Amino acid sequence: MKVIIMGCGRVGARLATLLDEEGHQVTVMDMNNDSFRKLPPTFGGVTLMGNGIDQDALKRAGIEEADAFVSATQGDNRNVMAAQIAKHIFRVPKVVCRIYDPIREEMYRDLGLSTISPTVVGAQLLKEKLGT
């Protein structure tokens, strides 16, 4: 599977590493070149400086042939915008968007985006650890 990940923070870098280890073709985009240091030396994918809401940058990343796109930056607005561009303009088959704000996450999910809210997931896991 050819996957583009926007954002090379802890989550993006970890996801890129996991997918690369499974043999997928992974391209990681970030606006900060230093972010790529989070990837292990064994990372066999592609790193690309660029903004995931810039269509030219997405084309350089290979979005026209991508099977999946993940927006995993720290910014909900950028993540949503990039996910919508990937889904509606480039028609990427699988698009997943990280959104911290639970209210926004629910709203965008209702609009058809595949979303994950670390806030909701984290709270649920903590509650389960409490045994309630």
C-alpha positions, 0 to 999 in steps of 0.5 A, a space after each residue: 500500500 502506498 501511504 502518505 503521512 502529513 506530520 512527522 511528530 511522535 505519532 506520524 513518525 511511529 505510524 510511518 515506522 510501523 507501516 515501513 516495517 510491514 513493507 508499505 511504501 511510505 512518504 512522510 511530509 512535514 514543514 520542519 526538516 528537523 522533524 524527520 529525526 524522529 524516524 529511525 535510521 532504518 526507515 526506508 520510506 521517503 521524507 518530503 518537506 512540504 505543506 499537506 494543504 498545498 496541492 503541488 506539495 501533495 503531488 510531489 509526494 505522489 498523492 495521485 497514486 496514493 492508496 491512503 493519506 493520514 493527516 497527523 499534525 498538531 493542528 486540527 484545522 490543517 488536518 481537516 483541510 488536508 484530509 478534505 483535499 486528499 479525499 475530495 480533490 485527489 480521491 484517495 481511497 482511504 483518508 484518516 484525520 486526527 482531530 484533538 477536539 472531540 466536538 469537532 471530531 464528531 462533526 467532521 466524522 458526521 460529514 464523512 471524514 474518517 477521524 480519530 480523536 486522541 482526546 476521546 481515545 485516551 480518556 476511554 483507555 484511562 477510564 478502562 485502566 481505572 476499572 470503571 
